[in-house]
Amino acid sequence: MYAPHARIGSIARALHDADTCQRAHVALKKARALLTGQDGRWALGSSVRESVEDTYRADPNLVATIISRFTVDTSDDLDGQLKPLLRDLLVGEEALDDVIHWAQGWVKNTIEQYLNQGEPAQVGKLAFRDALSHYVRRHDRIAILRSVAAKPTSEQVEAELEERNYVRQLRLIALDYDDIIEAVNDFLGLPGIVWVGQALG
């Protein structure tokens, strides 16, 4: 579990440190003692209590197995941890930030889709790698096409900024000026990009 800047309490620490099933059983027993009052009832709010009760009603060996593989990461450098892994997948240095931003969004959307369907939020390794490979190929292709597209003149850019409806729409959504300029450049280079894209097949 990634929780940047979070303070780890005694229960989360015990679960984090329980790297075997035996230690997980002990940690779960201690957690239950801390979370119940003298009458044996859960000393928790209703929303949290339901999840905790479900955990303790489940197969204890299965729960212990999951806990033994559970870790808490409170560092604030997730990108720094992801970059070496993405380099191993042949992601270029110049694309790393874009790929990390895309990957975080893809995982979030995938989890939300499963939850909305009432299914376990499991992100398959192969599914992620396939989606990542597709994104990286598409990202590299766009970079190639942009590199060969003709650069518009300053007069052409100024004319677009003054006259085009799509520029007005970008301003309506409060897009940054630099992003608007980039969009104009992409639009003016579009004929060349389309032609090169067709040539690349």
CORFENNOR-V826598 format. One record per pair of residues at least 6 apart in sequence whose C-alpha atoms are under 6 Angstrom apart, sorted by the first residue. I is the first residue (numbers start at 1). J is the second residue. Records with the same first field share a line. If there is no record, write none. Layout:
I = J / J
This chain:
1 = 72
2 = 73
3 = 73 / 74
4 = 74 / 75 / 76
5 = 74
6 = 74
11 = 31
14 = 27
15 = 27
16 = 71
18 = 24 / 68
19 = 68
20 = 68
21 = 64 / 65 / 68
24 = 64 / 67 / 68
25 = 64
35 = 42 / 43
36 = 42 / 43
37 = 43
111 = 121
114 = 121
145 = 193
149 = 189 / 192 / 193
150 = 189
